[in-house]
Amino acid sequence: MTNTPGPGYVFKRFLLLAVLLFAAYLLLWPVTIEPRSWNAPRDRGYVGAYTVNHALQQLERISLPNSVGPEDIAIDAEGRPVFGVLSGDILRLEADGSFTTLTTTGGRPLGLEFDQQGGLWIADAYQGLMYWSPESGLELLVTQVDGVPVRYADDVDVAANGTVYFSDASTRFAADSLGTYAASLLDIMEHGGNGRLLAFEPDSGHTYTVQGGLHFANGVAVSHDQQWVMVVETGSYRILKIGIGERNNGEVITLMDNLPGFPDNINDAPDGLFWVGLVSPRNSMLDALSDYPLVRKMIQRLPAFMRPAAERYGHLIAIDSNGSVVRNLQDPEGGFGQITGAAANDTYIYVSSLHEDALARLKR
C-alpha cells in the first residue's frame, strides 16, 4: 500500500519553494543601483536649533494654474516671485494674484536665478543649463561638461563676475527618463557620489567641473563675499563650501552636517541669510543600512511602497554664512509638505515644494 502525501505536506513543500524563490529574487534580480557602503551620522532628531514648532501652519497657499511642483523660486527686480513647474512652464506671480507664463522649457525647470542684466538662468533637469530673457528668448547653452552629459541639472546661482555655477545632481540616473523624484530616490539609495558642481563662463562659453563625487548635488548658492560656492549634498545630509577665490580655490569645507532631514535648495535672502528647505525627515531604515549595501540592493527589489520615500513634513531653516541656524520654521502635519526652499522679498517669504499644487508665502 502506497502512502500518499497529505495536504499539509504538500503545502509545506510549496511554502518552502516560494520562500526559496523569493530569497533568490531578493538576492539576484537585476536592479539599476550599485549601493556603496558609508556611515550615516546618528540622527539626533528635532532638538536644539531644530526643535519642533508649528510656525509654517501660518502659510498662505496660492493655487497654481494647471500644474504642480513650484520647485525653486527666484525674485525679479520688481520683487515678484518666478518659479518653474512640472509642466515645463516658468511662471511669475503678479501683484494682483494672477500668473504670467514667461516661457516653457519643454523639460522640468528646477533651479532659477536672475543675473544682473535681468536674464533668467535655468537649471532644467531634462534639458541642461538654459537662459531666458525677453530680448533673446529661451536658449539651451550647456548639455555636457568635460565630455559627460548633464543628466540632472538641479540648481543654479550666478557670481558677481558673471560665472554661472550649477549642480548636476546625478550623472548615473537621468531625470528625463526616470523623472526627477524617482531618479533622486535611486541616487540617494545608491550613495555612489554621482553628483557634481559645474561652472559656465558666458563670455567665453567655457565649462568645467568645480567639484565631483557629490552625493546628490542639489542646491547652489554663491557666498556674499564671492569666495565660496555652497552646494547641498542631499544624500549626506550636509552643506559644503567650495572655494572659488584666489587663495581658497578648490578648498572644501563642511558648512553644516548631520541635518535632521534631506536638504534641498539654498537661496540667499536680502537680510544676508540663506534659506534652506528640508524636503523630508530622514529615514531610519536608510540610515541603519548605510553600511550594508547588499541589503539596500535587496530592498530596492521590493515594491515601491515598501522602500524608503519622502515623508510629508514642512521644514524650512534660515542660516547665516557660518552655518548657524537663525530661523527654524516647521509644520509636522505637513499642511504644505515636502518643502524644497524659499526666497524672500521685502514683504513675503515665498516657499517652494516638490509636489504641492500651490505656491506658499509667509509675511515677513
C-alpha positions as CSV (number, residue, x, y, z in Angstrom):
1,M,0.0,0.0,0.0
2,T,1.5,3.4,-1.1
3,N,1.5,6.4,1.4
4,T,0.1,9.5,-0.4
5,P,1.4,12.8,1.0
6,G,-1.3,14.6,2.8
7,P,-2.4,18.2,2.1
8,G,-0.2,19.5,4.9
9,Y,3.0,18.0,3.5
10,V,2.2,19.4,0.0
11,F,1.5,22.9,1.4
12,K,4.8,22.9,3.4
13,R,6.8,21.9,0.2
14,F,5.0,24.7,-1.7
15,L,5.7,27.2,1.0
16,L,9.4,26.2,1.1
17,L,9.7,26.6,-2.6
18,A,8.0,30.0,-2.5
19,V,10.4,31.2,0.2
20,L,13.4,30.0,-1.8
21,L,12.2,31.7,-4.9
22,F,11.6,34.9,-3.0
23,A,15.0,34.8,-1.4
24,A,16.6,34.2,-4.8
25,Y,14.6,37.2,-6.2
26,L,15.8,39.4,-3.4
27,L,19.4,38.3,-3.9
28,L,19.7,38.0,-7.7
29,W,17.1,40.0,-9.6
30,P,18.8,42.8,-11.6
31,V,18.3,46.4,-10.3
32,T,19.8,49.7,-11.5
33,I,21.6,50.7,-8.4
34,E,25.0,49.5,-7.1
35,P,24.9,50.7,-3.5
36,R,28.1,51.9,-1.8
37,S,29.0,51.5,1.9
38,W,29.1,54.6,4.1
39,N,28.4,55.5,7.7
40,A,25.4,57.8,8.2
41,P,25.8,60.1,11.2
42,R,23.5,59.3,14.1
43,D,20.2,61.2,13.6
44,R,19.8,63.5,16.6
45,G,16.3,64.4,15.5
46,Y,14.4,67.6,16.1
47,V,16.3,69.0,19.0
48,G,18.2,72.2,19.8
49,A,18.2,74.5,16.8
50,Y,15.7,72.2,15.1
51,T,13.1,72.0,18.0
52,V,9.6,71.2,16.7
53,N,7.3,74.1,16.2
54,H,4.2,75.0,14.1
55,A,5.3,78.3,12.5
56,L,4.6,77.1,9.0
57,Q,1.0,76.5,9.7
58,Q,0.5,80.2,9.1
59,L,1.5,79.8,5.4
60,E,-0.9,81.2,2.8
61,R,-1.5,78.9,-0.2
62,I,-1.7,80.4,-3.7
63,S,-3.2,77.7,-6.0
64,L,-1.3,77.2,-9.3
65,P,-2.9,77.1,-12.7
66,N,-2.8,73.6,-14.3
67,S,0.4,72.2,-12.8
68,V,2.2,71.2,-9.6
69,G,5.7,71.5,-8.1
70,P,7.0,75.0,-7.8
71,E,10.4,73.6,-7.0
72,D,12.6,76.7,-6.8
73,I,11.8,80.5,-6.6
74,A,13.7,83.5,-7.9
75,I,12.8,87.1,-7.1
76,D,12.9,89.5,-10.1
77,A,13.9,93.2,-10.0
78,E,10.4,94.2,-9.1
79,G,10.1,91.8,-6.2
80,R,7.9,89.3,-8.0
81,P,8.4,85.5,-7.5
82,V,9.3,83.5,-10.5
83,F,9.3,79.7,-10.5
84,G,9.1,76.6,-12.7
85,V,6.5,73.8,-12.5
86,L,6.2,70.2,-13.6
87,S,4.5,71.1,-16.9
88,G,7.7,72.9,-18.0
89,D,6.2,76.4,-17.7
90,I,8.1,79.2,-15.9
91,L,5.5,81.4,-14.1
92,R,5.6,84.8,-12.5
93,L,3.2,85.7,-9.7
94,E,1.8,89.2,-10.4
95,A,0.8,91.8,-7.7
96,D,-2.9,91.1,-8.4
97,G,-2.6,87.4,-7.8
98,S,-2.6,86.3,-11.4
99,F,0.1,84.3,-13.1
100,T,2.1,85.2,-16.3
101,T,3.9,82.4,-18.2
102,L,7.3,83.7,-19.1
103,T,8.4,80.7,-21.2
104,T,8.2,77.0,-21.4
105,T,11.3,74.9,-21.4
106,G,9.9,71.6,-22.7
107,G,11.5,69.9,-19.7
108,R,11.4,70.2,-16.0
109,P,12.8,73.6,-14.8
110,L,14.2,73.3,-11.3
111,G,16.8,75.9,-10.2
112,L,16.3,79.6,-11.3
113,E,18.4,82.7,-10.8
114,F,18.3,86.2,-12.3
115,D,21.6,87.8,-13.4
116,Q,22.4,91.5,-13.1
117,Q,21.0,92.1,-16.6
118,G,17.6,90.7,-15.7
119,G,18.1,87.5,-17.6
120,L,17.0,84.2,-16.0
121,W,19.3,81.2,-15.7
122,I,17.5,77.9,-15.6
123,A,18.7,74.5,-14.4
124,D,16.4,72.2,-16.3
125,A,16.6,68.6,-15.1
126,Y,15.7,67.2,-18.5
127,Q,17.5,69.7,-20.8
128,G,20.6,71.1,-19.1
129,L,21.6,74.7,-18.4
130,M,19.3,77.3,-20.1
131,Y,18.9,81.0,-20.3
132,W,15.9,83.2,-21.0
133,S,15.5,86.9,-21.4
134,P,12.6,88.9,-23.0
135,E,15.0,90.0,-25.8
136,S,16.7,86.7,-26.7
137,G,14.0,84.3,-25.7
138,L,15.0,80.8,-24.5
139,E,18.4,79.3,-25.2
140,L,19.9,75.9,-24.3
141,L,23.5,76.5,-23.5
142,V,25.1,73.5,-21.7
143,T,24.2,69.9,-22.2
144,Q,27.6,68.3,-21.2
145,V,30.6,69.2,-19.2
146,D,34.1,67.6,-19.6
147,G,32.6,65.1,-22.0
148,V,29.9,63.9,-19.5
149,P,26.3,64.7,-20.3
150,V,24.4,66.8,-17.8
151,R,21.7,64.3,-16.8
152,Y,20.1,66.1,-13.9
153,A,20.6,69.8,-13.8
154,D,19.2,70.8,-10.4
155,D,20.1,74.3,-9.1
156,V,21.9,77.4,-10.3
157,D,23.4,80.7,-9.0
158,V,25.4,83.5,-10.6
159,A,28.5,85.1,-9.2
160,A,29.2,88.8,-9.4
161,N,31.8,88.2,-12.1
162,G,29.1,86.5,-14.3
163,T,30.2,82.9,-13.8
164,V,27.3,80.6,-13.6
165,Y,27.5,77.7,-11.0
166,F,25.1,74.9,-11.3
167,S,24.6,71.3,-10.0
168,D,24.3,68.1,-11.9
169,A,22.6,66.0,-9.2
170,S,23.4,62.6,-10.7
171,T,25.4,61.5,-13.7
172,R,24.0,58.0,-13.3
173,F,20.3,58.4,-13.1
174,A,18.8,60.6,-15.8
175,A,15.9,62.8,-14.8
176,D,14.4,62.9,-18.3
177,S,13.8,59.1,-18.5
178,L,13.1,58.4,-14.8
179,G,11.5,61.6,-13.6
180,T,13.2,63.9,-11.0
181,Y,11.7,62.3,-7.9
182,A,12.4,58.6,-8.9
183,A,15.9,59.5,-10.1
184,S,16.6,61.2,-6.7
185,L,15.5,58.1,-4.8
186,L,17.7,55.8,-6.8
187,D,20.8,58.1,-6.4
188,I,20.3,58.5,-2.7
189,M,19.8,54.8,-2.2
190,E,23.0,54.1,-4.1
191,H,25.1,56.8,-2.4
192,G,27.7,56.5,-5.1
193,G,29.0,60.0,-5.3
194,N,27.4,60.6,-8.8
195,G,26.8,64.4,-8.4
196,R,29.0,67.3,-9.3
197,L,29.1,71.1,-9.1
198,L,29.7,72.7,-12.5
199,A,30.6,76.2,-13.9
200,F,29.9,78.0,-17.1
201,E,31.5,81.3,-18.2
202,P,29.0,83.1,-20.5
203,D,31.6,85.3,-22.2
204,S,33.9,82.5,-23.4
205,G,31.4,79.6,-23.3
206,H,33.9,77.7,-21.2
207,T,32.5,75.0,-18.9
208,Y,34.3,73.0,-16.2
209,T,33.8,70.8,-13.2
210,V,34.3,72.6,-9.9
211,Q,33.8,69.5,-7.7
212,G,32.8,65.9,-8.4
213,G,32.0,62.9,-6.2
214,L,29.0,64.6,-4.5
215,H,26.1,62.6,-3.1
216,F,23.1,64.0,-5.0
217,A,24.3,67.5,-5.6
218,N,21.3,69.8,-5.1
219,G,21.0,73.5,-4.0
220,V,23.7,76.0,-5.1
221,A,24.4,79.5,-3.7
222,V,27.4,81.8,-4.1
223,S,28.5,83.3,-0.7
224,H,28.0,87.0,-0.2
225,D,31.8,87.6,-0.2
226,Q,32.1,85.8,-3.6
227,Q,34.8,83.5,-2.1
228,W,32.7,80.3,-1.9
229,V,30.0,78.3,-3.6
230,M,27.7,76.5,-1.2
231,V,26.3,73.2,-2.5
232,V,23.8,71.0,-0.8
233,E,24.6,67.3,-0.6
234,T,21.1,65.9,-0.1
235,G,22.3,62.2,0.2
236,S,24.7,63.0,3.0
237,Y,22.5,65.5,5.0
238,R,25.0,68.3,4.7
239,I,26.0,71.5,3.0
240,L,29.6,72.1,1.7
241,K,31.5,75.3,0.9
242,I,33.8,75.1,-2.1
243,G,36.4,77.8,-2.5
244,I,36.4,79.8,-5.7
245,G,38.7,82.7,-4.6
246,E,42.3,83.1,-5.5
247,R,43.5,81.9,-2.0
248,N,41.0,79.2,-1.4
249,N,40.4,77.8,-4.8
250,G,39.3,74.2,-4.6
251,E,39.2,74.1,-0.8
252,V,36.2,72.1,0.5
253,I,34.7,72.8,3.9
254,T,31.7,71.3,5.6
255,L,29.4,74.2,6.4
256,M,26.6,72.1,8.0
257,D,26.3,68.4,8.6
258,N,24.0,65.8,10.2
259,L,20.9,67.8,9.4
260,P,17.6,66.2,10.6
261,G,16.2,66.0,7.1
262,F,17.1,65.8,3.5
263,P,18.2,69.3,2.5
264,D,17.2,70.6,-1.0
265,N,17.6,74.2,-2.2
266,I,19.6,77.0,-0.7
267,N,18.8,80.6,-1.6
268,D,20.3,83.9,-0.4
269,A,18.0,86.5,1.2
270,P,18.0,90.3,1.3
271,D,19.0,90.2,5.0
272,G,22.2,88.3,4.4
273,L,20.8,84.9,5.4
274,F,20.3,81.8,3.3
275,W,17.0,79.8,3.2
276,V,17.3,76.0,3.1
277,G,14.4,73.7,2.6
278,L,14.4,70.2,4.2
279,V,12.2,68.2,1.9
280,S,11.6,65.3,4.2
281,P,12.7,63.9,7.6
282,R,15.5,61.4,7.5
283,N,14.6,57.7,7.1
284,S,15.7,55.4,9.9
285,M,15.9,52.4,7.7
286,L,18.1,54.2,5.2
287,D,20.4,55.3,8.0
288,A,20.6,51.9,9.7
289,L,21.5,50.2,6.4
290,S,24.1,52.8,5.2
291,D,26.9,50.3,5.9
292,Y,25.0,47.4,4.4
293,P,25.0,47.9,0.6
294,L,23.8,44.4,-0.2
295,V,20.7,44.8,2.0
296,R,20.0,48.2,0.3
297,K,20.1,46.4,-3.0
298,M,17.7,43.8,-1.8
299,I,15.3,46.5,-0.5
300,Q,15.4,48.1,-4.0
301,R,13.8,44.8,-5.3
302,L,10.8,45.3,-3.0
303,P,7.6,47.0,-4.3
304,A,7.9,50.8,-4.3
305,F,5.6,51.3,-1.3
306,M,8.0,49.2,0.9
307,R,11.1,51.3,0.0
308,P,12.2,54.5,1.7
309,A,10.4,57.6,0.3
310,A,9.9,61.2,1.2
311,E,7.5,61.9,4.0
312,R,5.1,64.8,4.2
313,Y,6.5,67.3,6.7
314,G,7.1,71.0,6.4
315,H,10.5,72.3,7.4
316,L,12.4,75.4,6.4
317,I,15.5,77.0,8.0
318,A,17.5,80.2,7.6
319,I,21.2,80.0,8.2
320,D,24.0,82.6,8.3
321,S,27.2,82.5,6.4
322,N,28.8,80.4,9.2
323,G,26.1,77.7,9.0
324,S,24.3,78.7,12.2
325,V,20.6,78.2,12.3
326,V,18.9,81.6,12.7
327,R,15.3,80.6,11.9
328,N,13.6,77.2,12.2
329,L,10.1,77.0,10.8
330,Q,8.2,73.8,10.8
331,D,4.8,72.1,10.3
332,P,4.9,68.5,11.5
333,E,1.4,67.9,10.0
334,G,2.8,68.8,6.5
335,G,-0.1,71.2,5.5
336,F,2.4,72.4,2.9
337,G,4.7,69.5,2.6
338,Q,8.0,68.4,1.1
339,I,9.4,72.0,1.1
340,T,12.3,72.5,-1.2
341,G,13.3,76.0,-0.2
342,A,12.3,79.7,-0.1
343,A,13.0,83.1,-1.5
344,A,12.2,86.5,0.1
345,N,11.3,90.0,-1.0
346,D,10.6,92.9,1.3
347,T,7.1,91.7,2.2
348,Y,6.9,87.9,2.0
349,I,8.9,84.7,2.3
350,Y,7.8,82.6,-0.7
351,V,8.0,78.8,-0.1
352,S,8.5,76.2,-2.8
353,S,7.6,72.5,-2.8
354,L,8.4,69.3,-4.6
355,H,4.8,68.2,-5.2
356,E,2.3,70.8,-4.0
357,D,-0.3,72.3,-6.3
358,A,0.3,75.7,-4.8
359,L,2.9,78.3,-4.0
360,A,3.0,79.4,-0.4
361,R,4.0,82.5,1.4
362,L,4.6,83.8,4.9
363,K,4.5,87.5,5.8
364,R,7.9,88.7,7.0
